[in-house]
Amino acid sequence: MTAPAEIEIGLNAAIVAINARTPRLLVVGEDGNALDALPFGPFDPNRHRTMEMSLRHTVEAQTALELGYIEQLYTFGDRGRHKMPGDQGPHVVSVGYLALTRLDTDRDARLELSGARWRDWYGYLPWEDWRRGRPALLDSLILPALTEWADEASASSRRSRLKLAFGLDDFPFDEEHVLERYELLYEAGLVEEAAQDGRVERCRTTVTLGRPMRHDHRRITATALARLRSKIKYRPVIFELMPPEFTLTELQGTVEAIAGHPVHKQNFRRLVDGAELVEPTGSTQAATGGRPAALFRFRRQVLEERPAPGLKVGGRTSG
């Protein structure tokens, strides 16, 4: 009779901030490994009463960052998720979290001393950034390779999943299907992690599709992006990424950075006004080559006025 596997519970955090209208992901190194990793550590119930308390302690110890807003994402426990050279010990079941924060010059200097660093979120998932138009690598590489992979199977499930995930034919493109798109690329052997995990002998493309990460941390990253894109539509979490005072242009840039596509300026202003999510501070911000822009702040009373105060920004209609 096979002995039961030894299990360890780990905690991972996808920590997001905005800098110059670019979504940033906080990553750490591990034992000289060249691959980026999300901040992580084991859950020790002898030291911490809850997993959230343990995660906060781990992140602060690894990065010198005190977390504010966090929420649990999903449990990642697939066999082989830690299959890399030199990995020994128990099977790690990881509980993933999404955390939102703001960049701070003094704090981030301490953060860099810890070995942590901010990287462009879309460096890991470049096919998700449509702010400057449809990503060229979709038509030049991703869709042809996925179509070839789908046609290798006699069943039509692969083709159906491909259409749904990437918005092909008459299917609409849904920006929230981030995880589905990454999982197709993984299953088709088009991302480095598939070779790292032993799913394929080697990656099926010679072009690197985004920056690979350690273990299944890119899958956790995709899950976090999908959750955040969904969440901003019905909860005011976008303001966790904003400074206390901001212009409407800065707010729109942050929404576009997360949604991954441009938003019509006038429609966005009407949406913000109608949702009553912000209020003017009475101050202005000097603008280069134009009139000063009015400054706003999050109107916190909205949390007591209705259950789902968010920014229901429209997505792309097709892939």
C-alpha beads as a LAMMPS data file, in Angstrom:
LAMMPS data file: protein, C-alpha beads

319 atoms
318 bonds

1 atom types
1 bond types

-500.0 500.0 xlo xhi
-500.0 500.0 ylo yhi
-500.0 500.0 zlo zhi

Masses

1 110.0

Atoms # bond

1 1 1 0.000 0.000 0.000
2 1 1 1.366 3.397 -1.015
3 1 1 2.091 5.696 1.913
4 1 1 0.083 8.936 1.908
5 1 1 1.947 11.919 0.520
6 1 1 3.385 14.442 2.929
7 1 1 1.556 17.751 2.462
8 1 1 2.646 21.283 3.315
9 1 1 0.427 24.364 3.063
10 1 1 2.125 27.342 1.450
11 1 1 0.948 30.918 0.965
12 1 1 1.584 33.029 -2.148
13 1 1 0.818 36.703 -2.700
14 1 1 0.327 38.445 -6.053
15 1 1 1.028 42.014 -4.885
16 1 1 0.060 44.726 -7.361
17 1 1 0.808 48.451 -7.602
18 1 1 0.593 51.064 -10.363
19 1 1 3.532 53.143 -11.554
20 1 1 3.327 55.497 -14.555
21 1 1 0.090 53.784 -15.660
22 1 1 1.853 50.418 -15.672
23 1 1 0.664 47.586 -13.436
24 1 1 3.571 46.277 -11.374
25 1 1 3.934 42.886 -9.725
26 1 1 6.185 42.378 -6.711
27 1 1 8.554 39.422 -7.138
28 1 1 11.389 37.896 -5.141
29 1 1 14.345 35.635 -5.827
30 1 1 14.946 32.288 -4.167
31 1 1 18.294 30.666 -3.445
32 1 1 19.910 32.163 -6.516
33 1 1 17.217 30.805 -8.839
34 1 1 17.051 32.896 -12.002
35 1 1 13.259 32.678 -12.203
36 1 1 11.037 35.284 -10.566
37 1 1 8.727 34.104 -7.812
38 1 1 5.825 35.576 -5.915
39 1 1 6.445 36.227 -2.212
40 1 1 5.668 32.942 -0.482
41 1 1 6.128 30.936 2.675
42 1 1 4.661 28.055 4.697
43 1 1 1.610 28.398 6.916
44 1 1 2.605 27.719 10.505
45 1 1 -0.530 27.383 12.680
46 1 1 1.653 27.208 15.776
47 1 1 2.777 30.788 15.173
48 1 1 -0.214 32.354 13.446
49 1 1 -3.901 31.866 14.136
50 1 1 -4.985 32.518 10.528
51 1 1 -3.449 32.071 7.088
52 1 1 -3.894 35.784 6.411
53 1 1 -1.828 36.680 9.483
54 1 1 0.833 34.222 8.369
55 1 1 0.887 35.679 4.848
56 1 1 1.275 39.228 6.147
57 1 1 4.179 38.127 8.340
58 1 1 5.859 36.257 5.463
59 1 1 5.571 39.164 3.030
60 1 1 6.918 41.669 5.534
61 1 1 9.846 39.366 6.378
62 1 1 10.698 38.788 2.695
63 1 1 10.084 42.263 1.283
64 1 1 9.775 44.769 4.184
65 1 1 6.288 45.544 2.840
66 1 1 3.283 45.815 5.151
67 1 1 0.224 44.662 3.233
68 1 1 -3.023 46.610 3.209
69 1 1 -5.862 45.212 1.089
70 1 1 -5.685 41.450 0.486
71 1 1 -8.168 38.767 -0.524
72 1 1 -7.889 35.035 -1.014
73 1 1 -7.835 33.812 -4.607
74 1 1 -7.738 30.070 -4.959
75 1 1 -5.991 26.916 -3.766
76 1 1 -3.305 25.551 -6.088
77 1 1 -2.485 21.920 -5.409
78 1 1 -1.928 20.082 -8.702
79 1 1 0.584 17.271 -8.566
80 1 1 3.856 18.335 -10.142
81 1 1 3.378 22.067 -9.428
82 1 1 6.832 22.137 -7.765
83 1 1 8.577 19.725 -10.131
84 1 1 11.909 21.438 -10.747
85 1 1 15.535 20.263 -10.457
86 1 1 16.598 20.043 -6.836
87 1 1 13.080 20.236 -5.386
88 1 1 12.669 17.746 -2.576
89 1 1 10.356 17.307 0.362
90 1 1 6.582 17.382 0.761
91 1 1 3.987 18.253 -1.832
92 1 1 3.122 21.929 -1.405
93 1 1 -0.514 23.002 -1.637
94 1 1 -0.510 26.769 -2.019
95 1 1 -3.246 29.239 -1.109
96 1 1 -2.960 32.247 -3.395
97 1 1 -3.823 35.811 -2.431
98 1 1 -4.291 39.096 -4.289
99 1 1 -2.895 42.188 -2.557
100 1 1 -3.149 45.824 -3.670
101 1 1 -0.822 48.602 -2.558
102 1 1 0.626 51.961 -3.555
103 1 1 4.211 52.708 -4.455
104 1 1 6.163 54.657 -1.853
105 1 1 9.671 55.988 -2.556
106 1 1 11.084 55.522 0.954
107 1 1 9.436 52.155 1.514
108 1 1 10.398 50.846 -1.914
109 1 1 14.048 51.670 -1.253
110 1 1 13.900 49.311 1.746
111 1 1 12.034 46.818 -0.380
112 1 1 14.835 46.691 -2.956
113 1 1 17.382 46.080 -0.202
114 1 1 15.434 42.931 0.680
115 1 1 15.949 41.614 -2.866
116 1 1 12.338 42.139 -3.932
117 1 1 11.568 44.177 -7.041
118 1 1 8.643 45.512 -9.048
119 1 1 8.190 44.170 -12.564
120 1 1 5.727 44.982 -15.342
121 1 1 2.759 42.640 -14.835
122 1 1 2.306 42.334 -18.593
123 1 1 5.903 41.168 -18.927
124 1 1 4.556 37.808 -17.711
125 1 1 1.313 37.920 -19.716
126 1 1 2.071 40.126 -22.769
127 1 1 -0.933 38.879 -24.774
128 1 1 -3.218 40.501 -22.176
129 1 1 -2.186 44.117 -22.879
130 1 1 -4.409 45.627 -25.596
131 1 1 -4.001 49.287 -24.624
132 1 1 -2.057 50.047 -27.820
133 1 1 -4.120 47.732 -29.978
134 1 1 -4.229 44.026 -30.625
135 1 1 -0.908 42.408 -29.567
136 1 1 1.031 41.397 -32.684
137 1 1 2.198 38.096 -31.183
138 1 1 -1.404 36.842 -31.132
139 1 1 -1.667 36.595 -34.922
140 1 1 2.016 35.951 -35.628
141 1 1 2.569 33.145 -33.138
142 1 1 0.013 32.337 -30.453
143 1 1 -3.151 31.686 -32.458
144 1 1 -1.433 29.717 -35.274
145 1 1 0.361 27.521 -32.707
146 1 1 -2.789 26.978 -30.649
147 1 1 -4.819 26.209 -33.761
148 1 1 -2.258 23.585 -34.806
149 1 1 -2.364 22.078 -31.308
150 1 1 -6.170 22.052 -31.289
151 1 1 -6.291 20.322 -34.672
152 1 1 -4.080 17.506 -33.362
153 1 1 -6.978 16.255 -31.221
154 1 1 -9.877 14.353 -32.762
155 1 1 -12.311 15.798 -30.213
156 1 1 -13.531 19.360 -30.665
157 1 1 -13.074 20.413 -27.025
158 1 1 -9.717 22.044 -27.696
159 1 1 -11.119 24.115 -30.547
160 1 1 -14.122 25.164 -28.472
161 1 1 -11.914 26.223 -25.573
162 1 1 -9.687 28.181 -27.950
163 1 1 -12.630 30.086 -29.421
164 1 1 -14.048 30.894 -26.010
165 1 1 -10.749 31.949 -24.424
166 1 1 -9.495 34.148 -27.268
167 1 1 -12.793 35.389 -28.675
168 1 1 -12.578 33.774 -32.114
169 1 1 -15.266 33.532 -34.797
170 1 1 -18.536 34.744 -33.270
171 1 1 -17.362 34.518 -29.672
172 1 1 -16.806 37.847 -27.864
173 1 1 -13.406 38.507 -26.319
174 1 1 -13.679 38.518 -22.532
175 1 1 -10.815 40.266 -20.736
176 1 1 -11.596 38.259 -17.597
177 1 1 -10.630 34.913 -19.217
178 1 1 -6.969 35.467 -18.328
179 1 1 -6.506 32.107 -16.638
180 1 1 -8.208 30.189 -19.457
181 1 1 -5.826 31.743 -21.984
182 1 1 -2.741 30.937 -19.909
183 1 1 -3.877 27.364 -19.297
184 1 1 -4.331 26.767 -23.027
185 1 1 -0.797 28.018 -23.676
186 1 1 0.490 25.773 -20.882
187 1 1 -1.350 22.665 -22.084
188 1 1 -0.155 23.274 -25.637
189 1 1 3.458 23.466 -24.408
190 1 1 3.898 27.060 -25.553
191 1 1 5.186 28.510 -22.268
192 1 1 8.414 27.585 -20.496
193 1 1 6.631 26.279 -17.416
194 1 1 5.237 23.350 -19.417
195 1 1 8.789 22.123 -20.045
196 1 1 9.872 22.892 -16.463
197 1 1 7.037 20.721 -15.148
198 1 1 7.807 17.878 -17.550
199 1 1 4.531 18.246 -19.433
200 1 1 6.497 18.516 -22.687
201 1 1 10.102 17.620 -23.449
202 1 1 10.796 21.163 -24.571
203 1 1 8.791 24.290 -25.287
204 1 1 7.052 24.076 -28.667
205 1 1 8.077 27.588 -29.656
206 1 1 11.533 29.143 -29.866
207 1 1 10.071 32.552 -29.001
208 1 1 9.621 33.135 -25.281
209 1 1 5.996 34.012 -24.575
210 1 1 6.369 36.296 -21.583
211 1 1 8.751 36.017 -18.663
212 1 1 8.550 32.534 -17.063
213 1 1 8.149 32.206 -13.299
214 1 1 9.091 29.632 -10.700
215 1 1 6.724 26.698 -10.086
216 1 1 3.135 27.652 -11.047
217 1 1 3.465 31.277 -9.984
218 1 1 2.553 32.546 -13.471
219 1 1 -0.726 30.621 -13.196
220 1 1 -1.348 32.325 -9.844
221 1 1 -0.486 35.653 -11.481
222 1 1 -3.024 35.004 -14.255
223 1 1 -5.653 34.119 -11.662
224 1 1 -4.949 37.355 -9.800
225 1 1 -5.272 39.476 -12.956
226 1 1 -8.579 37.808 -13.842
227 1 1 -9.905 38.444 -10.329
228 1 1 -8.859 42.090 -10.329
229 1 1 -10.337 42.740 -13.775
230 1 1 -13.605 41.315 -12.546
231 1 1 -13.498 42.999 -9.142
232 1 1 -13.098 46.587 -10.351
233 1 1 -16.501 46.311 -12.031
234 1 1 -18.468 45.779 -8.833
235 1 1 -16.239 46.902 -5.937
236 1 1 -14.191 50.139 -5.577
237 1 1 -10.876 48.274 -5.180
238 1 1 -9.295 50.453 -7.892
239 1 1 -8.878 53.149 -5.233
240 1 1 -6.552 50.871 -3.271
241 1 1 -4.081 51.545 -6.095
242 1 1 -4.631 55.329 -6.203
243 1 1 -2.991 58.050 -4.097
244 1 1 -5.290 59.929 -1.670
245 1 1 -5.812 62.665 -4.297
246 1 1 -5.775 62.133 -8.053
247 1 1 -7.023 63.523 -11.346
248 1 1 -9.688 61.771 -13.398
249 1 1 -7.075 61.219 -16.101
250 1 1 -4.900 59.351 -13.593
251 1 1 -7.900 57.294 -12.472
252 1 1 -8.737 56.395 -16.068
253 1 1 -5.114 55.429 -16.740
254 1 1 -5.152 53.074 -13.761
255 1 1 -8.423 51.454 -14.863
256 1 1 -7.029 50.978 -18.375
257 1 1 -3.810 49.502 -16.972
258 1 1 -5.765 46.808 -15.119
259 1 1 -8.451 46.212 -17.762
260 1 1 -5.781 45.939 -20.457
261 1 1 -7.623 48.074 -23.006
262 1 1 -8.358 51.778 -23.614
263 1 1 -11.525 53.384 -22.269
264 1 1 -13.423 56.183 -24.034
265 1 1 -12.678 59.375 -22.092
266 1 1 -16.138 60.952 -22.093
267 1 1 -17.895 57.671 -21.392
268 1 1 -15.524 57.082 -18.498
269 1 1 -16.221 60.536 -17.037
270 1 1 -19.970 59.927 -17.261
271 1 1 -19.523 56.516 -15.645
272 1 1 -17.550 57.965 -12.742
273 1 1 -20.038 60.797 -12.256
274 1 1 -23.019 58.444 -12.386
275 1 1 -21.480 56.015 -9.907
276 1 1 -20.705 58.874 -7.462
277 1 1 -17.445 57.184 -6.495
278 1 1 -15.344 60.337 -6.255
279 1 1 -15.677 63.874 -4.956
280 1 1 -13.640 67.016 -5.723
281 1 1 -11.067 68.126 -3.179
282 1 1 -11.190 71.746 -4.280
283 1 1 -7.511 71.618 -5.262
284 1 1 -5.889 71.380 -8.670
285 1 1 -2.757 69.831 -10.126
286 1 1 -0.534 71.829 -12.469
287 1 1 -0.546 70.385 -15.991
288 1 1 2.183 70.701 -18.614
289 1 1 0.956 72.730 -21.579
290 1 1 -2.623 72.995 -20.369
291 1 1 -4.903 74.213 -17.615
292 1 1 -4.599 72.759 -14.125
293 1 1 -6.550 69.546 -13.578
294 1 1 -9.032 69.192 -10.730
295 1 1 -8.090 66.772 -7.972
296 1 1 -10.522 64.203 -6.613
297 1 1 -10.638 61.649 -3.804
298 1 1 -12.571 58.441 -3.234
299 1 1 -15.998 59.143 -1.711
300 1 1 -16.089 56.520 1.034
301 1 1 -19.757 57.089 1.848
302 1 1 -20.617 55.097 -1.259
303 1 1 -19.716 51.917 0.645
304 1 1 -22.711 52.537 2.927
305 1 1 -25.079 53.540 0.145
306 1 1 -25.165 50.479 -2.117
307 1 1 -23.777 46.940 -2.185
308 1 1 -21.843 46.946 -5.474
309 1 1 -20.134 50.296 -6.133
310 1 1 -17.680 49.657 -8.967
311 1 1 -16.661 50.853 -12.421
312 1 1 -18.459 48.721 -14.976
313 1 1 -16.118 49.578 -17.825
314 1 1 -16.903 47.898 -21.133
315 1 1 -14.489 45.392 -22.639
316 1 1 -13.337 44.607 -26.160
317 1 1 -16.072 43.204 -28.346
318 1 1 -13.947 40.797 -30.356
319 1 1 -10.527 39.213 -30.539

Bonds

1 1 1 2
2 1 2 3
3 1 3 4
4 1 4 5
5 1 5 6
6 1 6 7
7 1 7 8
8 1 8 9
9 1 9 10
10 1 10 11
11 1 11 12
12 1 12 13
13 1 13 14
14 1 14 15
15 1 15 16
16 1 16 17
17 1 17 18
18 1 18 19
19 1 19 20
20 1 20 21
21 1 21 22
22 1 22 23
23 1 23 24
24 1 24 25
25 1 25 26
26 1 26 27
27 1 27 28
28 1 28 29
29 1 29 30
30 1 30 31
31 1 31 32
32 1 32 33
33 1 33 34
34 1 34 35
35 1 35 36
36 1 36 37
37 1 37 38
38 1 38 39
39 1 39 40
40 1 40 41
41 1 41 42
42 1 42 43
43 1 43 44
44 1 44 45
45 1 45 46
46 1 46 47
47 1 47 48
48 1 48 49
49 1 49 50
50 1 50 51
51 1 51 52
52 1 52 53
53 1 53 54
54 1 54 55
55 1 55 56
56 1 56 57
57 1 57 58
58 1 58 59
59 1 59 60
60 1 60 61
61 1 61 62
62 1 62 63
63 1 63 64
64 1 64 65
65 1 65 66
66 1 66 67
67 1 67 68
68 1 68 69
69 1 69 70
70 1 70 71
71 1 71 72
72 1 72 73
73 1 73 74
74 1 74 75
75 1 75 76
76 1 76 77
77 1 77 78
78 1 78 79
79 1 79 80
80 1 80 81
81 1 81 82
82 1 82 83
83 1 83 84
84 1 84 85
85 1 85 86
86 1 86 87
87 1 87 88
88 1 88 89
89 1 89 90
90 1 90 91
91 1 91 92
92 1 92 93
93 1 93 94
94 1 94 95
95 1 95 96
96 1 96 97
97 1 97 98
98 1 98 99
99 1 99 100
100 1 100 101
101 1 101 102
102 1 102 103
103 1 103 104
104 1 104 105
105 1 105 106
106 1 106 107
107 1 107 108
108 1 108 109
109 1 109 110
110 1 110 111
111 1 111 112
112 1 112 113
113 1 113 114
114 1 114 115
115 1 115 116
116 1 116 117
117 1 117 118
118 1 118 119
119 1 119 120
120 1 120 121
121 1 121 122
122 1 122 123
123 1 123 124
124 1 124 125
125 1 125 126
126 1 126 127
127 1 127 128
128 1 128 129
129 1 129 130
130 1 130 131
131 1 131 132
132 1 132 133
133 1 133 134
134 1 134 135
135 1 135 136
136 1 136 137
137 1 137 138
138 1 138 139
139 1 139 140
140 1 140 141
141 1 141 142
142 1 142 143
143 1 143 144
144 1 144 145
145 1 145 146
146 1 146 147
147 1 147 148
148 1 148 149
149 1 149 150
150 1 150 151
151 1 151 152
152 1 152 153
153 1 153 154
154 1 154 155
155 1 155 156
156 1 156 157
157 1 157 158
158 1 158 159
159 1 159 160
160 1 160 161
161 1 161 162
162 1 162 163
163 1 163 164
164 1 164 165
165 1 165 166
166 1 166 167
167 1 167 168
168 1 168 169
169 1 169 170
170 1 170 171
171 1 171 172
172 1 172 173
173 1 173 174
174 1 174 175
175 1 175 176
176 1 176 177
177 1 177 178
178 1 178 179
179 1 179 180
180 1 180 181
181 1 181 182
182 1 182 183
183 1 183 184
184 1 184 185
185 1 185 186
186 1 186 187
187 1 187 188
188 1 188 189
189 1 189 190
190 1 190 191
191 1 191 192
192 1 192 193
193 1 193 194
194 1 194 195
195 1 195 196
196 1 196 197
197 1 197 198
198 1 198 199
199 1 199 200
200 1 200 201
201 1 201 202
202 1 202 203
203 1 203 204
204 1 204 205
205 1 205 206
206 1 206 207
207 1 207 208
208 1 208 209
209 1 209 210
210 1 210 211
211 1 211 212
212 1 212 213
213 1 213 214
214 1 214 215
215 1 215 216
216 1 216 217
217 1 217 218
218 1 218 219
219 1 219 220
220 1 220 221
221 1 221 222
222 1 222 223
223 1 223 224
224 1 224 225
225 1 225 226
226 1 226 227
227 1 227 228
228 1 228 229
229 1 229 230
230 1 230 231
231 1 231 232
232 1 232 233
233 1 233 234
234 1 234 235
235 1 235 236
236 1 236 237
237 1 237 238
238 1 238 239
239 1 239 240
240 1 240 241
241 1 241 242
242 1 242 243
243 1 243 244
244 1 244 245
245 1 245 246
246 1 246 247
247 1 247 248
248 1 248 249
249 1 249 250
250 1 250 251
251 1 251 252
252 1 252 253
253 1 253 254
254 1 254 255
255 1 255 256
256 1 256 257
257 1 257 258
258 1 258 259
259 1 259 260
260 1 260 261
261 1 261 262
262 1 262 263
263 1 263 264
264 1 264 265
265 1 265 266
266 1 266 267
267 1 267 268
268 1 268 269
269 1 269 270
270 1 270 271
271 1 271 272
272 1 272 273
273 1 273 274
274 1 274 275
275 1 275 276
276 1 276 277
277 1 277 278
278 1 278 279
279 1 279 280
280 1 280 281
281 1 281 282
282 1 282 283
283 1 283 284
284 1 284 285
285 1 285 286
286 1 286 287
287 1 287 288
288 1 288 289
289 1 289 290
290 1 290 291
291 1 291 292
292 1 292 293
293 1 293 294
294 1 294 295
295 1 295 296
296 1 296 297
297 1 297 298
298 1 298 299
299 1 299 300
300 1 300 301
301 1 301 302
302 1 302 303
303 1 303 304
304 1 304 305
305 1 305 306
306 1 306 307
307 1 307 308
308 1 308 309
309 1 309 310
310 1 310 311
311 1 311 312
312 1 312 313
313 1 313 314
314 1 314 315
315 1 315 316
316 1 316 317
317 1 317 318
318 1 318 319
